């Protein structure tokens, strides 16, 4: 199955989060230096959206030298405030061992926090972890459940992975997973 890597570059334009929109305009123009000048003070003051976007800049080397350790630092600050996008990206960093030692259990922890909030990409990633038994015991029922939840939100990779996984499952397992997905409710950010 395909590995699901999240590097969200369009997020700069989709999630404003902060009251000052100058950094968004700078990003649209590709003026990363101006964006950095706007984002860094906001991030340092604890703005989760600014912290996440600063993490993306370091992750992708936009306006700053690419630095995975610095990306992890900013993702973690936003993730600890409950930002689902940052939690997902922090999970990816642990999953891939970028900026931190590779740690599947830690990746699962962060994917779950975002997945519990209803973020489809994290749900898909968590499904993949259960599907392959990485960081958690292999569990097709839970994998299928998470894939179903992400697929319901339009995640095409989750749909593809779910359709592959279903061929390995019994009718009873599928019914159980569908029941769990139907009963699932999002939780508030941790």
Protein Blocks (a to p, Z undefined) as FASTA:
>chain_A
ZZdddddfklmmmmnopablklmmmmmnopaklmmmmmmmmmmnopaklmmmmmmmmmno
poiacdfklmmmmmmmmmmnopaklmmmmmmmmmnopoiacdfklmmmmmmmmmmnopak
lmmmmmmmmmnopoiacdfklmmmmmmmmmmnopaklmmmmmmmmmmpcfklmmmmmmmm
mmpccdddZZ
